[in-house]
Amino acid sequence: MTEEDFLKAKPKKEDIIDFDEINIQNLRDNDIAETEAEAMGLLTKDRLTAKGNPINLAKLSQIFKKNLNEGFIYTLLILDENKKTIKSYGQTKDIESWQTSKPITIGLKPIRFVQAKVDVTPSSFIINTIEALISTILLALIIIFCVGYQMTAIRYKEDLLRNREVSLHGTVHDLKAPLASILLKLGFIKDGIKDADLQEMITSSERQIKNLANTIKTILITSKASESKLVINKEQIDIIELTKQAQEQIDINYASKPHAIGIHDHREEKALVYADKYLIENVMHNLMENAVKYSDKEANVEVNIKQDEHFTIISVSDHGVGIDKKYQKKIFEQFYRIPATHHKSGYGIGLAMVKYAVKAHGGTIKVESELGKGSTFTFTLPLN
């Protein structure tokens, strides 16, 4: 406050607090006040006391009793600077053995404290302690029960999943043999028939059976990979020849849909790739098939093969519907399908299989895509 404002306020002499009255270091040393603000508050209380408004022990007792939350007998005391009782409220006999609170300063001139004494008998203390202990034990037992129940439920679900996987593997293996036998018999039948229409029908049936066999193989790969048991059998393979075989199969399967697949080899040295022939053929087939499947009208797919010192780099690009950025990390998860593509056939396992197969070879896979402009899937395979 400026001197001008101070004069305008016209304070009374008894309301003025002189900072020279406060020796804050001395107050700290005697555990009376820690800051000048606390000291000023105490001096203000002194002014109120001088005006006939001393601390009201009866009201203070009501507040103390409300916050005590127990039916203990207690006494409130006002002490002088020597911690001797000036005034009390409550019982005064036999209070020396009661539990005593820390004295709280309520005035500086003269120095005064307020203190509470509570009759906490050993029996009541023990009872309260036992009650707290029982509550803690009960809570611990409830937590142990809940954790145990959850663990039991988790183990039960794990057993169900394990049994389901065993059943799935067995069923899939059982399906492979009949399909191979049917394909073999259809081949013999087709060789013995000269009618073009019948041969075309048999060829169409063969295509459908091969698609089914490919789906079964993909299910096997993804289920094994989820258990970290994907086994690869590496051999020297011609990646161009493998890509062309996958293209031929797609051309047959999507004969009714206008599409064109261009294969471009940008490598200076046509080195063979050391990889699992069956797995990589499935990778190429899945990526190229998706490129054709998710193009609305005519599908134009470009397969580019490059090479650096350590990796063969293969990318499959299309100009189809594209993939929203928020879905690009999820598409490699098992059984995940982009919401807008549910009308397309598929089970959400193809790209999961691609990721497992590439990762098992020590390679990486990524996608770059933009809605309405198409997608590019790029994966790498180590040269050795």
TORDRENFI-300267 format. One record per residue (C-alpha): residue number from 1; x, y, z; residue in one letter. Coordinates in nm, 4 decimals, decimal comma, always signed. Layout:
<atoms>
{atom NUM; {X; Y; Z}; "A"};
...
</atoms>
This chain:
<atoms>
{atom 1; {+0,0000; +0,0000; +0,0000}; "M"};
{atom 2; {+0,1333; +0,3444; -0,0913}; "T"};
{atom 3; {+0,1627; +0,6124; +0,1751}; "E"};
{atom 4; {-0,1222; +0,8062; +0,0093}; "E"};
{atom 5; {-0,3541; +0,5029; +0,0163}; "D"};
{atom 6; {-0,2515; +0,4333; +0,3762}; "F"};
{atom 7; {-0,3509; +0,7866; +0,4830}; "L"};
{atom 8; {-0,6832; +0,7618; +0,2966}; "K"};
{atom 9; {-0,7663; +0,4340; +0,4777}; "A"};
{atom 10; {-0,7300; +0,6137; +0,8133}; "K"};
{atom 11; {-0,6401; +0,2992; +1,0111}; "P"};
{atom 12; {-0,6790; +0,2942; +1,3846}; "K"};
{atom 13; {-0,3600; +0,2817; +1,5812}; "K"};
{atom 14; {-0,4557; -0,0447; +1,7505}; "E"};
{atom 15; {-0,5116; -0,2123; +1,4096}; "D"};
{atom 16; {-0,1627; -0,1368; +1,2795}; "I"};
{atom 17; {+0,0864; -0,4270; +1,2940}; "I"};
{atom 18; {+0,4482; -0,3179; +1,3019}; "D"};
{atom 19; {+0,6845; -0,5689; +1,1383}; "F"};
{atom 20; {+0,9466; -0,4696; +1,3916}; "D"};
{atom 21; {+0,7319; -0,6525; +1,6463}; "E"};
{atom 22; {+0,8042; -0,9805; +1,4677}; "I"};
{atom 23; {+1,1335; -1,1621; +1,5202}; "N"};
{atom 24; {+1,0666; -1,4489; +1,2819}; "I"};
{atom 25; {+1,3926; -1,6317; +1,3551}; "Q"};
{atom 26; {+1,3188; -1,6354; +1,7267}; "N"};
{atom 27; {+0,9666; -1,7621; +1,6591}; "L"};
{atom 28; {+1,1084; -2,0420; +1,4454}; "R"};
{atom 29; {+1,3640; -2,1405; +1,7070}; "D"};
{atom 30; {+1,0868; -2,1713; +1,9668}; "N"};
{atom 31; {+0,8599; -2,3650; +1,7297}; "D"};
{atom 32; {+0,5941; -2,0923; +1,7422}; "I"};
{atom 33; {+0,5677; -1,9760; +1,3793}; "A"};
{atom 34; {+0,7521; -2,0616; +1,0576}; "E"};
{atom 35; {+0,6685; -1,7635; +0,8330}; "T"};
{atom 36; {+0,5955; -1,3942; +0,8699}; "E"};
{atom 37; {+0,2437; -1,4605; +0,7371}; "A"};
{atom 38; {+0,1790; -1,7019; +1,0265}; "E"};
{atom 39; {+0,3160; -1,4461; +1,2730}; "A"};
{atom 40; {+0,0907; -1,1743; +1,1301}; "M"};
{atom 41; {-0,2063; -1,4075; +1,1648}; "G"};
{atom 42; {-0,1210; -1,4636; +1,5311}; "L"};
{atom 43; {-0,0923; -1,0877; +1,5923}; "L"};
{atom 44; {-0,4326; -1,0434; +1,4290}; "T"};
{atom 45; {-0,5777; -1,2975; +1,6732}; "K"};
{atom 46; {-0,4207; -1,0961; +1,9540}; "D"};
{atom 47; {-0,6041; -0,7868; +1,8286}; "R"};
{atom 48; {-0,9345; -0,9783; +1,8278}; "L"};
{atom 49; {-0,8718; -1,1045; +2,1817}; "T"};
{atom 50; {-0,7963; -0,7491; +2,2959}; "A"};
{atom 51; {-1,1279; -0,6353; +2,1477}; "K"};
{atom 52; {-1,3177; -0,8945; +2,3508}; "G"};
{atom 53; {-1,3242; -1,1853; +2,1043}; "N"};
{atom 54; {-1,1070; -1,4556; +2,2620}; "P"};
{atom 55; {-1,0911; -1,8110; +2,1339}; "I"};
{atom 56; {-1,4161; -1,9960; +2,2074}; "N"};
{atom 57; {-1,3228; -2,3342; +2,3583}; "L"};
{atom 58; {-1,6832; -2,4571; +2,3504}; "A"};
{atom 59; {-1,7076; -2,4136; +1,9717}; "K"};
{atom 60; {-1,3580; -2,5497; +1,9251}; "L"};
{atom 61; {-1,4639; -2,8541; +2,1293}; "S"};
{atom 62; {-1,7604; -2,9169; +1,8963}; "Q"};
{atom 63; {-1,5335; -2,9057; +1,5927}; "I"};
{atom 64; {-1,2769; -3,1326; +1,7600}; "F"};
{atom 65; {-1,5412; -3,3864; +1,8627}; "K"};
{atom 66; {-1,6895; -3,3928; +1,5105}; "K"};
{atom 67; {-1,3508; -3,4707; +1,3564}; "N"};
{atom 68; {-1,2498; -3,7204; +1,6249}; "L"};
{atom 69; {-1,4996; -3,9804; +1,4909}; "N"};
{atom 70; {-1,4678; -4,1801; +1,8139}; "E"};
{atom 71; {-1,6406; -4,1653; +2,1551}; "G"};
{atom 72; {-1,3197; -4,0827; +2,3446}; "F"};
{atom 73; {-1,3163; -3,8524; +2,6477}; "I"};
{atom 74; {-1,1049; -3,5429; +2,5797}; "Y"};
{atom 75; {-1,0059; -3,2026; +2,7217}; "T"};
{atom 76; {-0,8967; -2,8841; +2,5449}; "L"};
{atom 77; {-0,6344; -2,6677; +2,7170}; "L"};
{atom 78; {-0,5002; -2,3168; +2,6641}; "I"};
{atom 79; {-0,1356; -2,2944; +2,7694}; "L"};
{atom 80; {+0,1047; -2,0055; +2,8351}; "D"};
{atom 81; {+0,4542; -1,9734; +2,6902}; "E"};
{atom 82; {+0,5830; -2,2140; +2,9574}; "N"};
{atom 83; {+0,3198; -2,4715; +2,8553}; "K"};
{atom 84; {+0,1298; -2,4310; +3,1809}; "K"};
{atom 85; {-0,2501; -2,4497; +3,1762}; "T"};
{atom 86; {-0,4328; -2,1174; +3,1727}; "I"};
{atom 87; {-0,7783; -2,2415; +3,0835}; "K"};
{atom 88; {-0,9423; -2,5775; +3,0135}; "S"};
{atom 89; {-1,2621; -2,7149; +2,8684}; "Y"};
{atom 90; {-1,3658; -3,0645; +2,9700}; "G"};
{atom 91; {-1,2503; -3,3086; +3,2365}; "Q"};
{atom 92; {-0,9397; -3,2004; +3,4306}; "T"};
{atom 93; {-0,8845; -3,4961; +3,6652}; "K"};
{atom 94; {-0,6389; -3,7753; +3,5898}; "D"};
{atom 95; {-0,5490; -3,6330; +3,2483}; "I"};
{atom 96; {-0,1722; -3,6609; +3,2866}; "E"};
{atom 97; {-0,1729; -4,0134; +3,1429}; "S"};
{atom 98; {-0,3889; -3,9214; +2,8434}; "W"};
{atom 99; {-0,2566; -3,8933; +2,4880}; "Q"};
{atom 100; {-0,1455; -3,5349; +2,4188}; "T"};
{atom 101; {-0,1481; -3,3440; +2,0898}; "S"};
{atom 102; {+0,1216; -3,1048; +1,9733}; "K"};
{atom 103; {+0,0633; -2,7506; +2,1113}; "P"};
{atom 104; {-0,0682; -2,5116; +1,8439}; "I"};
{atom 105; {+0,0132; -2,1399; +1,8775}; "T"};
{atom 106; {-0,2917; -1,9111; +1,9004}; "I"};
{atom 107; {-0,1294; -1,5805; +2,0052}; "G"};
{atom 108; {+0,1965; -1,3891; +2,0334}; "L"};
{atom 109; {+0,1222; -1,1175; +2,2920}; "K"};
{atom 110; {+0,1283; -1,2995; +2,5181}; "P"};
{atom 111; {+0,2374; -1,6330; +2,3659}; "I"};
{atom 112; {-0,0410; -1,8873; +2,4044}; "R"};
{atom 113; {-0,1068; -2,2384; +2,2817}; "F"};
{atom 114; {-0,4070; -2,4678; +2,2475}; "V"};
{atom 115; {-0,3661; -2,8383; +2,3145}; "Q"};
{atom 116; {-0,5916; -3,1450; +2,3209}; "A"};
{atom 117; {-0,5662; -3,4399; +2,5587}; "K"};
{atom 118; {-0,7573; -3,7584; +2,4776}; "V"};
{atom 119; {-0,8230; -4,0589; +2,6998}; "D"};
{atom 120; {-0,7143; -4,3358; +2,4613}; "V"};
{atom 121; {-0,7052; -4,6378; +2,6911}; "T"};
{atom 122; {-0,4941; -4,9411; +2,5978}; "P"};
{atom 123; {-0,8087; -5,1487; +2,5561}; "S"};
{atom 124; {-0,9689; -4,9060; +2,3107}; "S"};
{atom 125; {-0,6392; -4,8802; +2,1234}; "F"};
{atom 126; {-0,6153; -5,2577; +2,1008}; "I"};
{atom 127; {-0,9779; -5,2827; +1,9875}; "I"};
{atom 128; {-0,9213; -5,0218; +1,7164}; "N"};
{atom 129; {-0,6019; -5,1964; +1,6103}; "T"};
{atom 130; {-0,7751; -5,5355; +1,5964}; "I"};
{atom 131; {-1,0614; -5,3894; +1,3929}; "E"};
{atom 132; {-0,8145; -5,2361; +1,1470}; "A"};
{atom 133; {-0,6232; -5,5657; +1,1303}; "L"};
{atom 134; {-0,9400; -5,7672; +1,0676}; "I"};
{atom 135; {-1,0478; -5,5239; +0,7953}; "S"};
{atom 136; {-0,7053; -5,5524; +0,6319}; "T"};
{atom 137; {-0,7138; -5,9339; +0,6470}; "I"};
{atom 138; {-1,0645; -5,9440; +0,4996}; "L"};
{atom 139; {-0,9593; -5,7093; +0,2190}; "L"};
{atom 140; {-0,6516; -5,9231; +0,1520}; "A"};
{atom 141; {-0,8648; -6,2390; +0,1406}; "L"};
{atom 142; {-1,1082; -6,0751; -0,1033}; "I"};
{atom 143; {-0,8177; -5,9687; -0,3263}; "I"};
{atom 144; {-0,6633; -6,3183; -0,3122}; "I"};
{atom 145; {-1,0004; -6,4729; -0,3997}; "F"};
{atom 146; {-1,0503; -6,2366; -0,6937}; "C"};
{atom 147; {-0,6981; -6,2954; -0,8251}; "V"};
{atom 148; {-0,7378; -6,6710; -0,7822}; "G"};
{atom 149; {-1,0710; -6,6663; -0,9643}; "Y"};
{atom 150; {-0,9216; -6,4639; -1,2494}; "Q"};
{atom 151; {-0,6240; -6,6976; -1,2773}; "M"};
{atom 152; {-0,8554; -6,9996; -1,2842}; "T"};
{atom 153; {-1,0665; -6,8382; -1,5552}; "A"};
{atom 154; {-0,7544; -6,7515; -1,7572}; "I"};
{atom 155; {-0,6215; -7,1079; -1,7295}; "R"};
{atom 156; {-0,9606; -7,2438; -1,8337}; "Y"};
{atom 157; {-0,9671; -7,0200; -2,1390}; "K"};
{atom 158; {-0,6094; -7,1142; -2,2237}; "E"};
{atom 159; {-0,7037; -7,4818; -2,2094}; "D"};
{atom 160; {-1,0013; -7,4170; -2,4364}; "L"};
{atom 161; {-0,7819; -7,2264; -2,6843}; "L"};
{atom 162; {-0,5191; -7,5007; -2,6754}; "R"};
{atom 163; {-0,7811; -7,7693; -2,7391}; "N"};
{atom 164; {-0,9317; -7,5591; -3,0166}; "R"};
{atom 165; {-0,5916; -7,5199; -3,1837}; "E"};
{atom 166; {-0,5221; -7,8916; -3,1593}; "V"};
{atom 167; {-0,8619; -7,9659; -3,3114}; "S"};
{atom 168; {-0,8067; -7,7039; -3,5829}; "L"};
{atom 169; {-0,4669; -7,8475; -3,6761}; "H"};
{atom 170; {-0,6070; -8,1981; -3,6888}; "G"};
{atom 171; {-0,9070; -8,0964; -3,8967}; "T"};
{atom 172; {-0,6962; -7,8991; -4,1429}; "V"};
{atom 173; {-0,4503; -8,1857; -4,1861}; "H"};
{atom 174; {-0,7405; -8,4246; -4,2388}; "D"};
{atom 175; {-0,8767; -8,1991; -4,5138}; "L"};
{atom 176; {-0,5512; -8,1764; -4,7077}; "K"};
{atom 177; {-0,5291; -8,5443; -4,8022}; "A"};
{atom 178; {-0,8824; -8,5736; -4,9550}; "P"};
{atom 179; {-0,8304; -8,2530; -5,1543}; "L"};
{atom 180; {-0,5043; -8,3822; -5,3009}; "A"};
{atom 181; {-0,6755; -8,7103; -5,3900}; "S"};
{atom 182; {-0,9665; -8,5253; -5,5580}; "I"};
{atom 183; {-0,7274; -8,3124; -5,7633}; "L"};
{atom 184; {-0,5376; -8,6211; -5,8768}; "L"};
{atom 185; {-0,8575; -8,8012; -5,9833}; "K"};
{atom 186; {-0,9896; -8,4922; -6,1617}; "L"};
{atom 187; {-0,6642; -8,4783; -6,3586}; "G"};
{atom 188; {-0,7068; -8,8386; -6,4743}; "F"};
{atom 189; {-1,0711; -8,7758; -6,5645}; "I"};
{atom 190; {-0,9878; -8,4600; -6,7612}; "K"};
{atom 191; {-0,7192; -8,6426; -6,9594}; "D"};
{atom 192; {-0,9713; -8,9049; -7,0647}; "G"};
{atom 193; {-1,2453; -8,6604; -7,1733}; "I"};
{atom 194; {-1,2444; -8,4881; -7,5094}; "K"};
{atom 195; {-1,5568; -8,2786; -7,4615}; "D"};
{atom 196; {-1,4383; -7,9145; -7,4258}; "A"};
{atom 197; {-1,7283; -7,8094; -7,2050}; "D"};
{atom 198; {-1,6702; -8,0926; -6,9594}; "L"};
{atom 199; {-1,2976; -8,0181; -6,9534}; "Q"};
{atom 200; {-1,3727; -7,6542; -6,8713}; "E"};
{atom 201; {-1,6028; -7,7618; -6,5868}; "M"};
{atom 202; {-1,3323; -7,9888; -6,4469}; "I"};
{atom 203; {-1,0727; -7,7106; -6,4809}; "T"};
{atom 204; {-1,3047; -7,4735; -6,2915}; "S"};
{atom 205; {-1,3483; -7,7332; -6,0165}; "S"};
{atom 206; {-0,9707; -7,7774; -5,9963}; "E"};
{atom 207; {-0,9274; -7,4014; -5,9508}; "R"};
{atom 208; {-1,1787; -7,3931; -5,6674}; "Q"};
{atom 209; {-1,0159; -7,6907; -5,4953}; "I"};
{atom 210; {-0,6725; -7,5282; -5,5265}; "K"};
{atom 211; {-0,8112; -7,2072; -5,3742}; "N"};
{atom 212; {-0,9531; -7,4091; -5,0862}; "L"};
{atom 213; {-0,6213; -7,5890; -5,0410}; "A"};
{atom 214; {-0,4399; -7,2540; -5,0393}; "N"};
{atom 215; {-0,6781; -7,1197; -4,7734}; "T"};
{atom 216; {-0,6182; -7,4299; -4,5605}; "I"};
{atom 217; {-0,2424; -7,3846; -4,5910}; "K"};
{atom 218; {-0,2736; -7,0193; -4,4910}; "T"};
{atom 219; {-0,4736; -7,1165; -4,1813}; "I"};
{atom 220; {-0,2034; -7,3656; -4,0860}; "L"};
{atom 221; {+0,0725; -7,1085; -4,1272}; "I"};
{atom 222; {-0,0996; -6,8420; -3,9175}; "T"};
{atom 223; {-0,1974; -7,0849; -3,6423}; "S"};
{atom 224; {+0,1568; -7,2208; -3,6164}; "K"};
{atom 225; {+0,3089; -6,8737; -3,6267}; "A"};
{atom 226; {+0,0864; -6,7586; -3,3393}; "S"};
{atom 227; {+0,2548; -7,0299; -3,1327}; "E"};
{atom 228; {+0,6028; -6,9211; -3,2509}; "S"};
{atom 229; {+0,6441; -7,2623; -3,4165}; "K"};
{atom 230; {+0,6595; -7,1566; -3,7806}; "L"};
{atom 231; {+0,9220; -7,3793; -3,9422}; "V"};
{atom 232; {+1,0853; -7,2694; -4,2685}; "I"};
{atom 233; {+1,2713; -7,4903; -4,5165}; "N"};
{atom 234; {+1,5094; -7,2654; -4,7077}; "K"};
{atom 235; {+1,6359; -7,3404; -5,0557}; "E"};
{atom 236; {+1,7635; -7,1447; -5,3556}; "Q"};
{atom 237; {+1,4573; -7,0039; -5,5355}; "I"};
{atom 238; {+1,4031; -6,7865; -5,8429}; "D"};
{atom 239; {+1,1871; -6,5012; -5,7135}; "I"};
{atom 240; {+1,0779; -6,4035; -6,0672}; "I"};
{atom 241; {+0,9656; -6,7571; -6,1487}; "E"};
{atom 242; {+0,7834; -6,7770; -5,8162}; "L"};
{atom 243; {+0,6074; -6,4440; -5,8828}; "T"};
{atom 244; {+0,4986; -6,5604; -6,2287}; "K"};
{atom 245; {+0,3514; -6,8795; -6,0847}; "Q"};
{atom 246; {+0,1489; -6,6746; -5,8369}; "A"};
{atom 247; {+0,0396; -6,4447; -6,1213}; "Q"};
{atom 248; {-0,0814; -6,7386; -6,3299}; "E"};
{atom 249; {-0,2945; -6,8634; -6,0435}; "Q"};
{atom 250; {-0,4458; -6,5159; -5,9908}; "I"};
{atom 251; {-0,5119; -6,4772; -6,3639}; "D"};
{atom 252; {-0,7113; -6,8016; -6,3513}; "I"};
{atom 253; {-0,8990; -6,7169; -6,0315}; "N"};
{atom 254; {-0,9882; -6,3622; -6,1461}; "Y"};
{atom 255; {-1,0450; -6,4335; -6,5133}; "A"};
{atom 256; {-1,3807; -6,2545; -6,4985}; "S"};
{atom 257; {-1,2303; -5,9317; -6,3590}; "K"};
{atom 258; {-1,0275; -5,7020; -6,5869}; "P"};
{atom 259; {-0,6753; -5,6823; -6,4488}; "H"};
{atom 260; {-0,3126; -5,6570; -6,5501}; "A"};
{atom 261; {-0,0097; -5,7582; -6,3455}; "I"};
{atom 262; {+0,3294; -5,6222; -6,4476}; "G"};
{atom 263; {+0,6456; -5,7835; -6,3092}; "I"};
{atom 264; {+0,9620; -5,5686; -6,3246}; "H"};
{atom 265; {+1,3070; -5,6925; -6,2253}; "D"};
{atom 266; {+1,5408; -5,3993; -6,1490}; "H"};
{atom 267; {+1,8287; -5,6094; -6,0207}; "R"};
{atom 268; {+2,1622; -5,5903; -6,1965}; "E"};
{atom 269; {+2,2595; -5,9365; -6,0775}; "E"};
{atom 270; {+1,9828; -6,1951; -6,0992}; "K"};
{atom 271; {+2,0808; -6,3682; -5,7749}; "A"};
{atom 272; {+1,8746; -6,6538; -5,6396}; "L"};
{atom 273; {+1,7009; -6,5945; -5,3095}; "V"};
{atom 274; {+1,7579; -6,8329; -5,0202}; "Y"};
{atom 275; {+1,4055; -6,8825; -4,8788}; "A"};
{atom 276; {+1,1143; -7,1185; -4,8214}; "D"};
{atom 277; {+0,9597; -7,1624; -5,1645}; "K"};
{atom 278; {+0,6100; -7,2469; -5,0441}; "Y"};
{atom 279; {+0,5897; -6,9617; -4,7904}; "L"};
{atom 280; {+0,7194; -6,6923; -5,0259}; "I"};
{atom 281; {+0,4891; -6,8089; -5,3054}; "E"};
{atom 282; {+0,2015; -6,7662; -5,0584}; "N"};
{atom 283; {+0,3289; -6,4186; -4,9656}; "V"};
{atom 284; {+0,3390; -6,3123; -5,3329}; "M"};
{atom 285; {+0,0003; -6,4698; -5,4006}; "H"};
{atom 286; {-0,1681; -6,2952; -5,1081}; "N"};
{atom 287; {-0,0267; -5,9505; -5,1847}; "L"};
{atom 288; {-0,1049; -5,9708; -5,5574}; "M"};
{atom 289; {-0,4511; -6,1162; -5,4960}; "E"};
{atom 290; {-0,5356; -5,8357; -5,2509}; "N"};
{atom 291; {-0,4201; -5,5796; -5,5070}; "A"};
{atom 292; {-0,6608; -5,7237; -5,7638}; "V"};
{atom 293; {-0,9449; -5,7901; -5,5180}; "K"};
{atom 294; {-0,9497; -5,4388; -5,3686}; "Y"};
{atom 295; {-0,9462; -5,2509; -5,6962}; "S"};
{atom 296; {-1,2995; -5,1387; -5,7805}; "D"};
{atom 297; {-1,2909; -5,1723; -6,1594}; "K"};
{atom 298; {-0,9891; -5,2600; -6,3699}; "E"};
{atom 299; {-0,6926; -5,3633; -6,1536}; "A"};
{atom 300; {-0,3440; -5,2516; -6,2575}; "N"};
{atom 301; {-0,0840; -5,4149; -6,0366}; "V"};
{atom 302; {+0,2914; -5,3524; -6,0498}; "E"};
{atom 303; {+0,5442; -5,5880; -5,8914}; "V"};
{atom 304; {+0,8936; -5,4363; -5,8594}; "N"};
{atom 305; {+1,1944; -5,6377; -5,7483}; "I"};
{atom 306; {+1,5154; -5,4655; -5,6374}; "K"};
{atom 307; {+1,8278; -5,5652; -5,4501}; "Q"};
{atom 308; {+2,0878; -5,4052; -5,2229}; "D"};
{atom 309; {+2,3932; -5,5497; -5,0483}; "E"};
{atom 310; {+2,1940; -5,7523; -4,7978}; "H"};
{atom 311; {+1,8304; -5,7832; -4,9086}; "F"};
{atom 312; {+1,6035; -5,8569; -5,1990}; "T"};
{atom 313; {+1,3310; -5,5898; -5,1892}; "I"};
{atom 314; {+0,9890; -5,6733; -5,3376}; "I"};
{atom 315; {+0,7011; -5,4255; -5,3639}; "S"};
{atom 316; {+0,3449; -5,4829; -5,4854}; "V"};
{atom 317; {+0,1573; -5,1672; -5,5884}; "S"};
{atom 318; {-0,1992; -5,1053; -5,6986}; "D"};
{atom 319; {-0,4273; -4,8103; -5,7729}; "H"};
{atom 320; {-0,7206; -4,9420; -5,5731}; "G"};
{atom 321; {-0,9306; -4,8126; -5,2868}; "V"};
{atom 322; {-0,6363; -4,7563; -5,0514}; "G"};
{atom 323; {-0,6187; -4,8002; -4,6730}; "I"};
{atom 324; {-0,6963; -4,5344; -4,4154}; "D"};
{atom 325; {-0,3911; -4,4466; -4,2039}; "K"};
{atom 326; {-0,5675; -4,5466; -3,8793}; "K"};
{atom 327; {-0,6024; -4,9049; -4,0041}; "Y"};
{atom 328; {-0,2539; -4,9535; -4,1506}; "Q"};
{atom 329; {-0,0963; -5,0986; -3,8348}; "K"};
{atom 330; {-0,3910; -5,3287; -3,7631}; "K"};
{atom 331; {-0,4183; -5,5018; -4,1011}; "I"};
{atom 332; {-0,1334; -5,7402; -4,0165}; "F"};
{atom 333; {-0,3179; -5,8707; -3,7080}; "E"};
{atom 334; {-0,4953; -6,2061; -3,7236}; "Q"};
{atom 335; {-0,8658; -6,1917; -3,8149}; "F"};
{atom 336; {-0,8657; -5,8117; -3,8468}; "Y"};
{atom 337; {-1,0652; -5,6743; -4,1382}; "R"};
{atom 338; {-1,1070; -5,3112; -4,2329}; "I"};
{atom 339; {-1,4741; -5,2194; -4,1617}; "P"};
{atom 340; {-1,5400; -5,0805; -4,5101}; "A"};
{atom 341; {-1,4221; -5,4053; -4,6775}; "T"};
{atom 342; {-1,6504; -5,6561; -4,5043}; "H"};
{atom 343; {-1,8417; -5,7060; -4,8277}; "H"};
{atom 344; {-1,5276; -5,8618; -4,9795}; "K"};
{atom 345; {-1,4538; -6,2322; -4,9339}; "S"};
{atom 346; {-1,1807; -6,3195; -4,6876}; "G"};
{atom 347; {-1,1109; -6,4090; -4,3258}; "Y"};
{atom 348; {-0,8533; -6,1540; -4,2152}; "G"};
{atom 349; {-0,5658; -6,4051; -4,2030}; "I"};
{atom 350; {-0,3837; -6,3437; -4,5339}; "G"};
{atom 351; {-0,1768; -6,0419; -4,4279}; "L"};
{atom 352; {-0,1097; -6,1991; -4,0878}; "A"};
{atom 353; {+0,0376; -6,4988; -4,2702}; "M"};
{atom 354; {+0,2453; -6,2619; -4,4881}; "V"};
{atom 355; {+0,3893; -6,0904; -4,1818}; "K"};
{atom 356; {+0,4687; -6,4212; -4,0064}; "Y"};
{atom 357; {+0,6376; -6,5661; -4,3150}; "A"};
{atom 358; {+0,8493; -6,2574; -4,3854}; "V"};
{atom 359; {+0,9473; -6,2205; -4,0196}; "K"};
{atom 360; {+1,0453; -6,5894; -4,0003}; "A"};
{atom 361; {+1,2907; -6,5237; -4,2878}; "H"};
{atom 362; {+1,4464; -6,2282; -4,1017}; "G"};
{atom 363; {+1,2824; -5,9699; -4,3258}; "G"};
{atom 364; {+1,0454; -5,6785; -4,2732}; "T"};
{atom 365; {+0,7190; -5,5654; -4,4291}; "I"};
{atom 366; {+0,5513; -5,2257; -4,4456}; "K"};
{atom 367; {+0,2603; -5,0581; -4,6245}; "V"};
{atom 368; {+0,2246; -4,7143; -4,7777}; "E"};
{atom 369; {-0,1282; -4,6220; -4,8737}; "S"};
{atom 370; {-0,3660; -4,3351; -4,9346}; "E"};
{atom 371; {-0,7434; -4,3540; -4,9613}; "L"};
{atom 372; {-0,8598; -4,3500; -5,3213}; "G"};
{atom 373; {-0,5064; -4,3687; -5,4625}; "K"};
{atom 374; {-0,3937; -4,7220; -5,3883}; "G"};
{atom 375; {-0,1427; -4,9089; -5,1762}; "S"};
{atom 376; {+0,2153; -5,0340; -5,1923}; "T"};
{atom 377; {+0,3262; -5,3296; -4,9815}; "F"};
{atom 378; {+0,7033; -5,3717; -4,9547}; "T"};
{atom 379; {+0,8865; -5,6607; -4,7948}; "F"};
{atom 380; {+1,2488; -5,7672; -4,7749}; "T"};
{atom 381; {+1,4235; -6,1031; -4,7802}; "L"};
{atom 382; {+1,7868; -6,1569; -4,6727}; "P"};
{atom 383; {+2,0158; -6,2694; -4,9559}; "L"};
{atom 384; {+2,1751; -6,5357; -4,7349}; "N"};
</atoms>
